[in-house]
Every structure is written in C-alpha cells, then in structure tokens.
Amino acid sequence: MFKVHVEMSASLRSRLSKLSRVEIAPLLRDVEKIVESDNRRGILAGEDKDGNPLKPVTPYPGRGSGPPLAPSGGASRVVSDFDAVAVGSGKTGRIAAAWNVPWLKYHEKTRDIVGIRPRGKAEILRAIRDFLKNHARG
C-alpha cells in the first residue's frame, strides 16, 4: 500500500472543509477510478511515479515485448493485479491502493512506480474541483 499527497490550494482546502452534510463517497469512487487508470496508463507507457521513463529490464525468454515491468502489456501482473479501494463516509475518506505482486519490491530502487503520476494528480484535483462546484450549487 502507498500514500500519495495531492497538493491543494488553500482556497480548495477551505471550500472542502466548509461543506456541511456532504457525503464524499461519490468523490472517493471517482478518485479510486483515477488512481487505477493512472497506474494502468503509466505502466503501459513505461513511466515511473513521476512520469519519467522506466529503466529498461531484461525480459525472460518467451515473455512479451511490452514496456519495463509489463512485458505482456495489460495482462502483466503489475497492471492486472493492482487494486485501489475507496474507504470512507461522511466528510472523510481515503483511497487504499496496492499491487499483489511479490517481486515488485526488487524494482523499488531502480523503477519506482509507487505513487500517482503528475497527470493523475491533475485529474484528482479536477475531480475535487468538480465535486465542490456541484455541491456549492446545492
């Protein structure tokens, strides 16, 4: 599991904290989908957590020719065995995300994929802004 901090402006934080009687479960579900999509898109593009190219790996004979860590493309375990789950109710919540890929720990120092890429962070901020706009209207 990993934690990611998405930097919000003071105005967004203030607006979010002022909402009363708001159920954030819909926002959490949206962010959950963004996290899963960001992992898939980034891995298949051969990107680390910062959106930079991953260091190449030497594939095992007979494996696919996909990007580093995902030689079989979307069928690779680093894509297919990733789960993000939204947990929370009322005004609090979080997204728990993890891979069920034991060998991934051997790549942590040279191919760091643990986190949300810049594009994913921007999508999360956009989802928060949209959520706030929808709830400001009532």
N, C-alpha and C positions, 0 to 999 in steps of 0.2 A: 504494500500500500504506500501511497505517497501523498504529500501535502503540496498544494500549489497556492501561492498567494497572488491574487489578481488585484493589482493596484487600482483603486477607485479614487476619483477626485473627491475633495471634501464635500462638494455640493451633492454628489451622488450618495455618499455615505449619509449625509444629513437627511436627504429625501427618503432614503430607505428606512432610517431609524424613526422617522416621523409617521410612518404608516401605522395606523391602528386597525386592529381586527382584520388583518390581511393574512391569508393563507398562502405561504410561499411554495407549496408543493408543486404548482404548475411551473414556477420558475426553476425549481430544482430538477424537474423532469427535463426541461429544455437544456439546462446546463449539463445534465447527465448525457444527453444525446450529443451535445457539442464535444464533450470530453472523449466519448467513444469515436466520434467522427474524426477528431483531431489525431487520435492515436492511429487510426487506420490510414488516413490521408498522409500523415507524416512518415509513418513506417514505409508505406508503399512508394513514397517519394525519396526514400533513403535519407531522411533527416533526423538529427538528434533533437533533444528537447528545446533547443534554441533556434531550430530551423536551419542549422548548418549541415552540410553533407556528412554522412556517417563514414567512418574509416572502413575501407573495404575488408571483407573477410574472405578466407579461402574456403570455398564451399566443399562439402563432402562430395565424392564422386556419385553421380546419378541423381543429385538434387537439382532443383530448378535453377534458373539463371536470374532470379529476381534481385531486388536490392539487398544490401547488407542486412543481416538478421531475418530476412524474409525471402529466402530463395524460391519458395513456392507461391509468392505473391500473397493474395488474400487468404489462401489456405494455410499459410505459415502460422505456427502457433503464437508467435509474437503479435499477430493480428487477431486470429480467431479465438485465442484463449485470454483475451483482455476483457475485463468487465468493469463497468462503472455503475455504481448504485447510489441513488439519491436517498438520503435518510433525513427525516425531519418533519416537523409540523409547526403550525402557527407561524411565528416570525423567525424561527431558527432552523437551520439545516446545514447539511454538508454533503459532499459527494465523496464516496469512498471508491477508489479505483486500484486495480491490481492485475497482474498477469499471473496465470497459473503455469509458469514456465520456469522450472528449477534452474536450468542452465543460464538463464539471463543474467544472473549475478556475476558470472565470469566476464561479462562485457561492460559492467558498470563504469569502470575507469576509462575505457577507451571509446565506448559507444554509449553515451549517456542519453537514454530516451525517456527517463523518468521526469515527467513534467508536461506542461501544456506549452505548445509552440506559440510564438507571437500571434499568428493568425487565429488560433483557438482562443487566446486571451482576448483578442479584439472581438471575437464572436460572443464570448461570455459577457463582456461589457455592453455590447449591443443588446443582448437578451435582457440584461438588468435594466438598461435604459427603457426598452420597450415595455417591460413589466411595470416600471414606475409610471410611464406615460399612461398605460391602460388603467392603472389604479388611481391615478390623480384625477381621472375623469369621473371616477366613481363607479 
